[in-house]
Amino acid sequence: MSRAGFVYIMTNKNRTTLYIGVTNDLCRRIYEHKNHLVENAFTDKYNLEYCIYYEEYPYFDLAIKREKELKKWNRQKKEALINRKNPEWKVLATEKGFMHKQVPFAQQVADLLRELEENQEIPPCSGNDTPS
């Protein structure tokens, strides 16, 4: 049986350090980071307690693959990724759950299409395209 996975980015209060991790339970994992349950771990040493970015995958192995990809990126590229989805670097998930902002469905669709176009996963769409 396959299980879902999350890739996430944690930072500290001053946003000086980034940590990329993978988990099958994001809220539990954030709880572990915030409470420093793994002493002397990277997140413990640098007080990385704020989840400012995450991606959810239907299969854990896909999340691991993405984590490995992101860990190879330089700081500038990681910041650009965060800024696209969370320009204010607000906390997006806590040990108590996920933070959701109210976004109209039409805006969510438009944002998804824009992201797919930017990643060249779909051809550019013009606003004038209408079915015949």
GROMACS elastic network, one bead per residue, 0.5 to 0.9 nm:
[ bonds ]
;  ai    aj funct       b0    kb
    2    58     6  0.81931   500
    2    59     6  0.60087   500
    2    60     6  0.72210   500
    2    61     6  0.88983   500
    3    24     6  0.72328   500
    3    57     6  0.89871   500
    3    58     6  0.67952   500
    3    59     6  0.53883   500
    3    60     6  0.58057   500
    3    61     6  0.88930   500
    4    23     6  0.87491   500
    4    24     6  0.59668   500
    4    25     6  0.85788   500
    4    56     6  0.73370   500
    4    57     6  0.56393   500
    4    60     6  0.50447   500
    4    61     6  0.85991   500
    4    62     6  0.87970   500
    4    63     6  0.80951   500
    5    22     6  0.69606   500
    5    23     6  0.56636   500
    5    25     6  0.73060   500
    5    26     6  0.83402   500
    5    55     6  0.84292   500
    5    56     6  0.59140   500
    5    57     6  0.51699   500
    5    58     6  0.64702   500
    5    59     6  0.58767   500
    5    61     6  0.76780   500
    5    62     6  0.76108   500
    5    63     6  0.54053   500
    5    64     6  0.79666   500
    6    21     6  0.81740   500
    6    22     6  0.54985   500
    6    23     6  0.53374   500
    6    24     6  0.59634   500
    6    25     6  0.73508   500
    6    26     6  0.65093   500
    6    54     6  0.65641   500
    6    55     6  0.55748   500
    6    57     6  0.60550   500
    6    58     6  0.88427   500
    6    60     6  0.74859   500
    6    63     6  0.58211   500
    6    64     6  0.84750   500
    6    67     6  0.89314   500
    7    20     6  0.70521   500
    7    21     6  0.57085   500
    7    23     6  0.67287   500
    7    24     6  0.89278   500
    7    26     6  0.85240   500
    7    53     6  0.83097   500
    7    54     6  0.54715   500
    7    55     6  0.52926   500
    7    56     6  0.66381   500
    7    57     6  0.80955   500
    7    63     6  0.57147   500
    7    64     6  0.74854   500
    7    66     6  0.71445   500
    7    67     6  0.59061   500
    8    19     6  0.80612   500
    8    20     6  0.56479   500
    8    21     6  0.54110   500
    8    22     6  0.62743   500
    8    23     6  0.81987   500
    8    26     6  0.79426   500
    8    51     6  0.68894   500
    8    52     6  0.77580   500
    8    53     6  0.54992   500
    8    55     6  0.64401   500
    8    56     6  0.87210   500
    8    67     6  0.81889   500
    9    18     6  0.64928   500
    9    19     6  0.54111   500
    9    21     6  0.64999   500
    9    22     6  0.89893   500
    9    50     6  0.82518   500
    9    51     6  0.57837   500
    9    52     6  0.59875   500
    9    53     6  0.50743   500
    9    54     6  0.62706   500
    9    82     6  0.84978   500
   10    17     6  0.82228   500
   10    18     6  0.57376   500
   10    19     6  0.51156   500
   10    20     6  0.65814   500
   10    21     6  0.80724   500
   10    30     6  0.86375   500
   10    33     6  0.89197   500
   10    43     6  0.81650   500
   10    48     6  0.56802   500
   10    49     6  0.63427   500
   10    50     6  0.51832   500
   10    52     6  0.59694   500
   10    53     6  0.72642   500
   11    14     6  0.79633   500
   11    15     6  0.54905   500
   11    16     6  0.72047   500
   11    17     6  0.56166   500
   11    19     6  0.64440   500
   11    43     6  0.85213   500
   11    46     6  0.85094   500
   11    47     6  0.78179   500
   11    49     6  0.62736   500
   11    50     6  0.52733   500
   11    51     6  0.66310   500
   11    52     6  0.70625   500
   12    15     6  0.51088   500
   12    16     6  0.66651   500
   12    17     6  0.64111   500
   12    18     6  0.76773   500
   12    43     6  0.88221   500
   12    46     6  0.69666   500
   12    47     6  0.55872   500
   12    49     6  0.58287   500
   12    50     6  0.61132   500
   13    16     6  0.79648   500
   13    47     6  0.79260   500
   13    48     6  0.77353   500
   13    49     6  0.78455   500
   13    50     6  0.75077   500
   14    17     6  0.81338   500
   15    18     6  0.73452   500
   15    48     6  0.88855   500
   15    89     6  0.87795   500
   17    46     6  0.72224   500
   17    48     6  0.75586   500
   18    48     6  0.76352   500
   18    75     6  0.82297   500
   18    78     6  0.86345   500
   19    42     6  0.80648   500
   19    43     6  0.71254   500
   19    48     6  0.74084   500
   19    71     6  0.86351   500
   20    67     6  0.67931   500
   20    70     6  0.74727   500
   20    71     6  0.66276   500
   21    64     6  0.87318   500
   21    67     6  0.65698   500
   21    71     6  0.88868   500
   22    25     6  0.89703   500
   22    26     6  0.82697   500
   22    29     6  0.89634   500
   22    60     6  0.85259   500
   22    63     6  0.65843   500
   22    64     6  0.63842   500
   22    66     6  0.89389   500
   22    67     6  0.64520   500
   23    26     6  0.60221   500
   23    28     6  0.89313   500
   23    29     6  0.69092   500
   23    60     6  0.79149   500
   23    63     6  0.81351   500
   23    64     6  0.86247   500
   24    28     6  0.89579   500
   24    29     6  0.85238   500
   24    60     6  0.69002   500
   24    63     6  0.89855   500
   25    28     6  0.55459   500
   25    29     6  0.62347   500
   25    30     6  0.87729   500
   26    29     6  0.50775   500
   26    30     6  0.61272   500
   26    31     6  0.85996   500
   26    54     6  0.87560   500
   26    93     6  0.78475   500
   26    94     6  0.82725   500
   26    95     6  0.78151   500
   26    97     6  0.85955   500
   27    30     6  0.51366   500
   27    31     6  0.62373   500
   27    32     6  0.87449   500
   27    93     6  0.69179   500
   27    94     6  0.58141   500
   27    96     6  0.64050   500
   27    97     6  0.59587   500
   27    98     6  0.78844   500
   28    31     6  0.50581   500
   28    32     6  0.63883   500
   28    33     6  0.88419   500
   28    94     6  0.86872   500
   28    95     6  0.58936   500
   28    96     6  0.85426   500
   29    32     6  0.50216   500
   29    33     6  0.63409   500
   29    34     6  0.86737   500
   29    95     6  0.75130   500
   30    34     6  0.59987   500
   30    35     6  0.84237   500
   30    49     6  0.71246   500
   30    50     6  0.79367   500
   30    51     6  0.72866   500
   30    93     6  0.78891   500
   30    94     6  0.61052   500
   30    95     6  0.53304   500
   31    34     6  0.51730   500
   31    35     6  0.60327   500
   31    36     6  0.83718   500
   31    37     6  0.84998   500
   31    49     6  0.85925   500
   31    94     6  0.72513   500
   31    96     6  0.82470   500
   32    35     6  0.53424   500
   32    36     6  0.59664   500
   32    37     6  0.52438   500
   32    38     6  0.73574   500
   32    95     6  0.83635   500
   33    36     6  0.50857   500
   33    37     6  0.66084   500
   33    38     6  0.76429   500
   33    43     6  0.64454   500
   33    44     6  0.69044   500
   33    47     6  0.82013   500
   33    48     6  0.69061   500
   33    49     6  0.58445   500
   33    50     6  0.87542   500
   34    37     6  0.79915   500
   34    43     6  0.87716   500
   34    44     6  0.83190   500
   34    47     6  0.78592   500
   34    48     6  0.73588   500
   34    50     6  0.78654   500
   34    94     6  0.89100   500
   34    95     6  0.81739   500
   35    38     6  0.85794   500
   35    44     6  0.86125   500
   35    49     6  0.83679   500
   36    39     6  0.61273   500
   36    40     6  0.85685   500
   36    41     6  0.82819   500
   36    43     6  0.76850   500
   36    44     6  0.53378   500
   36    45     6  0.88850   500
   36    47     6  0.81310   500
   36    49     6  0.87709   500
   37    41     6  0.89351   500
   37    44     6  0.80736   500
   38    41     6  0.57238   500
   38    43     6  0.84677   500
   38    44     6  0.69385   500
   39    42     6  0.87976   500
   39    43     6  0.89264   500
   39    44     6  0.61384   500
   39    45     6  0.80280   500
   40    43     6  0.80268   500
   40    44     6  0.57415   500
   40    45     6  0.58095   500
   41    44     6  0.50750   500
   41    45     6  0.61912   500
   41    46     6  0.87093   500
   42    45     6  0.52558   500
   42    46     6  0.63006   500
   42    47     6  0.83791   500
   42    48     6  0.82131   500
   43    46     6  0.53839   500
   43    47     6  0.56930   500
   43    49     6  0.75560   500
   44    47     6  0.51689   500
   44    48     6  0.66552   500
   44    49     6  0.85831   500
   45    48     6  0.80181   500
   46    49     6  0.89327   500
   47    50     6  0.88905   500
   48    51     6  0.83255   500
   49    94     6  0.89395   500
   50    90     6  0.84311   500
   50    91     6  0.58747   500
   50    92     6  0.82469   500
   50    93     6  0.80044   500
   50    94     6  0.76667   500
   51    54     6  0.75251   500
   51    89     6  0.88828   500
   51    90     6  0.82093   500
   51    91     6  0.54315   500
   51    92     6  0.59383   500
   51    93     6  0.57594   500
   51    94     6  0.69886   500
   52    82     6  0.73459   500
   52    86     6  0.71779   500
   52    89     6  0.55633   500
   52    90     6  0.58710   500
   52    92     6  0.54072   500
   52    93     6  0.74377   500
   53    81     6  0.86472   500
   53    82     6  0.60950   500
   53    85     6  0.76965   500
   53    86     6  0.71646   500
   53    89     6  0.80551   500
   53    90     6  0.87846   500
   53    91     6  0.79497   500
   53    92     6  0.65379   500
   53    93     6  0.82819   500
   54    82     6  0.89224   500
   54    92     6  0.78905   500
   54    93     6  0.83902   500
   55    63     6  0.80815   500
   56    59     6  0.88491   500
   56    63     6  0.73955   500
   57    60     6  0.67083   500
   57    61     6  0.86662   500
   57    62     6  0.63817   500
   57    63     6  0.57670   500
   58    61     6  0.89966   500
   58    62     6  0.76737   500
   58    63     6  0.83194   500
   59    62     6  0.55333   500
   59    63     6  0.68093   500
   60    63     6  0.50709   500
   60    64     6  0.63496   500
   60    65     6  0.87191   500
   61    64     6  0.50380   500
   61    65     6  0.62170   500
   61    66     6  0.86892   500
   62    65     6  0.50440   500
   62    66     6  0.62426   500
   62    67     6  0.85997   500
   63    66     6  0.51157   500
   63    67     6  0.60941   500
   63    68     6  0.86795   500
   64    67     6  0.50139   500
   64    68     6  0.62650   500
   64    69     6  0.86638   500
   65    68     6  0.53098   500
   65    69     6  0.64010   500
   65    70     6  0.88854   500
   66    70     6  0.61858   500
   66    71     6  0.85996   500
   67    70     6  0.51942   500
   67    71     6  0.61281   500
   67    72     6  0.88530   500
   68    71     6  0.52675   500
   68    72     6  0.67221   500
   69    72     6  0.55742   500
   69    73     6  0.71205   500
   70    73     6  0.53065   500
   70    74     6  0.86200   500
   70    77     6  0.89158   500
   70    78     6  0.73128   500
   71    74     6  0.80353   500
   71    78     6  0.87576   500
   73    76     6  0.80674   500
   73    77     6  0.60749   500
   73    78     6  0.63829   500
   74    77     6  0.55418   500
   74    78     6  0.64156   500
   74    79     6  0.87957   500
   75    78     6  0.51144   500
   75    79     6  0.61152   500
   75    80     6  0.86266   500
   76    79     6  0.51490   500
   76    80     6  0.62337   500
   76    81     6  0.87480   500
   77    80     6  0.50604   500
   77    81     6  0.63359   500
   77    82     6  0.87870   500
   78    81     6  0.51140   500
   78    82     6  0.63485   500
   78    83     6  0.86075   500
   79    82     6  0.50633   500
   79    83     6  0.59573   500
   79    84     6  0.86137   500
   80    84     6  0.62132   500
   80    85     6  0.89985   500
   80    87     6  0.88639   500
   81    84     6  0.54211   500
   81    85     6  0.69849   500
   81    86     6  0.85088   500
   82    85     6  0.56321   500
   82    86     6  0.55188   500
   82    87     6  0.67271   500
   82    89     6  0.72575   500
   83    88     6  0.73020   500
   83    89     6  0.72284   500
   84    87     6  0.61361   500
   85    89     6  0.88358   500
   86    89     6  0.52354   500
   86    90     6  0.66447   500
   86    91     6  0.88990   500
   86    92     6  0.83678   500
   87    90     6  0.79381   500
   89    92     6  0.83735   500
   91    94     6  0.73478   500
   91    98     6  0.89020   500
   91    99     6  0.74274   500
   92    97     6  0.87998   500
   92    98     6  0.60224   500
   92    99     6  0.50512   500
   92   100     6  0.75764   500
   93    96     6  0.77295   500
   93    97     6  0.57083   500
   93    99     6  0.55821   500
   93   100     6  0.88860   500
   94    97     6  0.52695   500
   94    98     6  0.62727   500
   94    99     6  0.78226   500
   95    98     6  0.84078   500
  100   103     6  0.86715   500
  103   106     6  0.83357   500
  103   107     6  0.64810   500
  103   108     6  0.65908   500
  104   107     6  0.53235   500
  104   108     6  0.64525   500
  104   109     6  0.89078   500
  105   109     6  0.62981   500
  105   110     6  0.86434   500
  106   109     6  0.51747   500
  106   110     6  0.62069   500
  106   111     6  0.86188   500
  107   111     6  0.59979   500
  107   112     6  0.84791   500
  108   111     6  0.51164   500
  108   112     6  0.61424   500
  108   113     6  0.86448   500
  109   112     6  0.51020   500
  109   113     6  0.61601   500
  109   114     6  0.85789   500
  110   113     6  0.51604   500
  110   114     6  0.61463   500
  110   115     6  0.86273   500
  111   114     6  0.51050   500
  111   115     6  0.61697   500
  111   116     6  0.86313   500
  112   115     6  0.50957   500
  112   116     6  0.61426   500
  112   117     6  0.85715   500
  113   116     6  0.50981   500
  113   117     6  0.61143   500
  113   118     6  0.85617   500
  113   122     6  0.81002   500
  113   124     6  0.88693   500
  113   125     6  0.83174   500
  114   117     6  0.51104   500
  114   118     6  0.61006   500
  114   119     6  0.86159   500
  114   124     6  0.85336   500
  114   125     6  0.88239   500
  115   118     6  0.50465   500
  115   119     6  0.61750   500
  115   120     6  0.84684   500
  115   121     6  0.85830   500
  116   119     6  0.51560   500
  116   120     6  0.60658   500
  116   121     6  0.50825   500
  116   122     6  0.58165   500
  116   123     6  0.84853   500
  116   124     6  0.89328   500
  117   121     6  0.59314   500
  117   122     6  0.53049   500
  117   123     6  0.61442   500
  117   124     6  0.56749   500
  117   125     6  0.79192   500
  118   121     6  0.76699   500
  118   122     6  0.85511   500
  118   124     6  0.85669   500
  119   122     6  0.79282   500
  120   123     6  0.65866   500
  120   124     6  0.81301   500
  122   125     6  0.83956   500
  125   128     6  0.84556   500
  125   129     6  0.72954   500
  126   129     6  0.57764   500
  127   130     6  0.83280   500
